[in-house]
Amino acid sequence: MLRLLFVLVPAIHAQLCQPDAENAFKVRFSIRTALGDKAYVWDTNEEYLFKAMVAFSMRKVPNRETTEISHVLLCNVTQRVSFWFVVTDPSKNHTLPAVEIESAIRMNRNRINNAFFLNDQTLEFLKIPTTLAPPTDPPVPIWIIIFGVIFCIVIVAVVLLILSGIRQRRRKSKEPSEADDTEDKCENTITIENGIPCDPLDTKGGHINDAFMTEDERLTPL
Amino acid sequence: MACTVGPEPLGDGGGSKRPKWDNKLQYLLSCIGFAVGLGNIWRFPYLCQTYGGGAFLIPYLIALVFEGIPLFYVELAIGQRLRRGSIGVWTAISPYLGGVGLGCVTVSFLVSLYYNTVLTWVLWYFLNSFQSPLPWSSCPLDVNRTGFESECQASSTVSYFWYRQTLNITADISDSGFIQGRLLACLAASWAVVYLCVIRGIESTGKAIYFTALFPYLVLTIFLIRGLTLPGAVEGLIYLFTPDVSWFEVQAPGSRENMSQSHSPGQLAPSPAMGMAVRQRPGPTRGRVWVQILQNPRVWLDAATQIFFSLSLAFGGHIAFASYNPPRNNCEKDAVTIALVNSMTSLYASIAVFSVLGFKAANDHGRCLDRNILHLINAFDFPDQSISRDDYAAVLTHLNTSQPERVARLHLEACHLEDFLDKSASGTGLAFIIFTEAILHMPGAPGWAVLFFGMLFTLGLSSMFGNMESIITPLLDMGLTHRSIPKEVLTGLACLLCFLSAICFTLQSGNYWLEVFDNYAAPLNLIIFAFLEVVGVAYVYGLQRFSDDIVCMTGRRPSLYWRVTWKVVSPLLLLTIFVAYIAVLVWTPLSYRAWNTQYARFPSLQEKSYPGWVQATCVLLCFLPALWVPGVALVQLLAKHRRKQKDTWQDRRPKLQDGGAS
């Protein structure tokens, strides 16, 4: 009788856990990507740990507290380190529904990842979407803080400049206006540079008519 | 000699002296800062790459020597001699040319509106760079928190941050949307900064220019050193300077490629017909390639326009700056120095930019390979990390021969380094999409982002000083207001007016309007004004009198080179550019590229044509500022005619009296 069981159990095992079987999930490990030189080798002990973590997750589901490590079946382990797994019920005749397994894994995803030093990208449960972390928004966006600082500095500087300008003008209006503009005077005189006169452009807008001027001198005074 | 009939300049009469520069360095830095702007960073490198660096430099240098430097010298000399802003200068040369000055002020006003809007965007990115991780590094979650925003996933994180979280752009130019509060706040801040710096005219800009003109060079050097040490930089530089022939065979005017953004702002860079095509590596020998490139008229047109706008000619800003100089200043040396510094800066910046872009291309190429390798490993169950990037090609060929159907089912993407190097852009696309993505992959990303956007802001700010001075100086010289109103009030009013007008660019469709302004408001008008400037000085003012003035100022007569270029070469060149530009404008359909999430080929930009009223606005913008010239000339003609009538009428009256008396 017992010998019959030993023959039957692996057969049932083979039927329950197959790629694309009902309620089966594919798992993919990328250990070298995550750990580089410190990567560990994937062997049967690591598989045992994986089964233990899955069983642990299932035990947290109400009505499934009696899940044992032997209820978790792995199959098709490849060199990639990817395999399929199912979780059977205590009778080992049928597998637990995928929905329960999925919710259990999602609840304990962090514990499972940490057991293997991996994260959501390097330990993939295909068909089980990861829960995205909520965005960590600071209460006040950073750009507003810096904007406030810059704007305040600019406004203060503008006010200071305007006030100093007003004060300068008041001081200037109190002092008598001095002689100035030697530069402007130079501009209006004809300076000779290298023998060529630099006249400014005639801005007066009028011409002196020589013919008219000399007419008086031509006439003999009465 | 022409009589000046116009408002009497108050600048150097009466009690208030004309302000002057504290020292020569301030003046040089101001002119350099005005000339060196955003176009040096994001337009010149693009042109270099498109035409293949070495081959592009030849028309560029020729344009510099025969067009850029002579025009620049004219502006500096005339401003320094007549000591007034652009309106006063051209009115003094000839009353009929007074419209040139008014037109320059109008164009400067229009340009400063949208130029400061670009600075607003730069400021927004700058403010957002002070956090780690950078906000454009990841997609935000969607409403249900089950995945990422669909728009972000379909395009990319940087595109999403630019189009959605910065601009919040609509799908069509006629759909204006609402004013974006955060952009409005940043616009107010950037105009406040501009006001702070121009508040007392050159007294205040002269102090600010030390920082705003020199800081970009410091940052460019840092980026150059960092860029050259990044992997992939050398490939980027080699690609930049390799001439490529097949470009203009593949491209047709108006055709666009599948690229997130490659529009090219006008004054920052004018070229409504700039498209892109995928390039193939050149086959023919190097000599033949260069000759073929130089035979293409587009290269010459782009080189000439690049020099013209890069030096910021015909804005009146250089005239304004030079008008504050002492009368005996060697403006010939200044002109040559500043023009050369501007071109050197363009080259320097393009080396820095392309080393970073080469790094980005190498990075993208590596990640493309990694994605393919992961697909292969997962499909064929190879051990993790068993295929390195170098082995990838060999493994792929092996698998293709042994199991081609399985490999085909994987739909692997083709990873070629040239394709990634080809993804270039100019204008805002380069700064806000491509460069921000490159920065994400550099270690210490927030620091580099702060440096980069700080550099862009100071670059744009020093150009804004020139723009504002070209508006404020002529208005001050015209003496429109009573002398008791302080200068701070005038500059404040000017900045306030510009700020209020620029609010239209903070609408959701603001980016589309900015492109309209950039492509049509400035380029054609500036060419017209530059042509009138050089013709006005060479023929109306008289080359003889101008040479005498220059002898007075610099102590040397202008050589044959200057006289020939002023009299013949530059006007001809400008005329050619004008005609060619109009031809290009007429040839290309008036269209724009919209960010439309409903578009079938999203995230490619959708090509749409402008609605009728926008097309009318484009045409108006093209010619309205230039209409000042015939307008003012007509007014002067009428005034002279009326004066002549009055004079002849007055002359006739005494004769009648005499006749009556005797």
HADDOCK unambig.tbl for C-alpha pairs under 7 A between the chains (distance, minus, plus):
assign (segid A and resid 30 and name CA) (segid B and resid 384 and name CA) 5.83 0.50 0.50
assign (segid A and resid 32 and name CA) (segid B and resid 384 and name CA) 6.22 0.50 0.50
assign (segid A and resid 32 and name CA) (segid B and resid 385 and name CA) 6.48 0.50 0.50
assign (segid A and resid 33 and name CA) (segid B and resid 385 and name CA) 6.57 0.50 0.50
assign (segid A and resid 78 and name CA) (segid B and resid 381 and name CA) 6.47 0.50 0.50
assign (segid A and resid 79 and name CA) (segid B and resid 381 and name CA) 6.30 0.50 0.50
assign (segid A and resid 79 and name CA) (segid B and resid 382 and name CA) 6.13 0.50 0.50
assign (segid A and resid 79 and name CA) (segid B and resid 383 and name CA) 5.12 0.50 0.50
assign (segid A and resid 80 and name CA) (segid B and resid 381 and name CA) 4.76 0.50 0.50
assign (segid A and resid 80 and name CA) (segid B and resid 382 and name CA) 5.05 0.50 0.50
assign (segid A and resid 80 and name CA) (segid B and resid 383 and name CA) 4.01 0.50 0.50
assign (segid A and resid 80 and name CA) (segid B and resid 384 and name CA) 5.58 0.50 0.50
assign (segid A and resid 81 and name CA) (segid B and resid 383 and name CA) 6.95 0.50 0.50
assign (segid A and resid 132 and name CA) (segid B and resid 146 and name CA) 6.88 0.50 0.50
assign (segid A and resid 143 and name CA) (segid B and resid 127 and name CA) 4.90 0.50 0.50
assign (segid A and resid 143 and name CA) (segid B and resid 128 and name CA) 5.24 0.50 0.50
assign (segid A and resid 146 and name CA) (segid B and resid 127 and name CA) 6.31 0.50 0.50
assign (segid A and resid 147 and name CA) (segid B and resid 127 and name CA) 6.64 0.50 0.50
assign (segid A and resid 151 and name CA) (segid B and resid 189 and name CA) 5.99 0.50 0.50
assign (segid A and resid 154 and name CA) (segid B and resid 192 and name CA) 6.81 0.50 0.50
assign (segid A and resid 154 and name CA) (segid B and resid 193 and name CA) 6.35 0.50 0.50
assign (segid A and resid 154 and name CA) (segid B and resid 196 and name CA) 6.91 0.50 0.50
assign (segid A and resid 158 and name CA) (segid B and resid 196 and name CA) 5.53 0.50 0.50
assign (segid A and resid 184 and name CA) (segid B and resid 12 and name CA) 6.90 0.50 0.50
assign (segid A and resid 193 and name CA) (segid B and resid 552 and name CA) 6.10 0.50 0.50
assign (segid A and resid 198 and name CA) (segid B and resid 549 and name CA) 6.78 0.50 0.50
assign (segid A and resid 198 and name CA) (segid B and resid 552 and name CA) 6.23 0.50 0.50
assign (segid A and resid 203 and name CA) (segid B and resid 4 and name CA) 5.97 0.50 0.50
assign (segid A and resid 205 and name CA) (segid B and resid 3 and name CA) 5.22 0.50 0.50
assign (segid A and resid 205 and name CA) (segid B and resid 4 and name CA) 5.85 0.50 0.50
assign (segid A and resid 205 and name CA) (segid B and resid 5 and name CA) 6.82 0.50 0.50
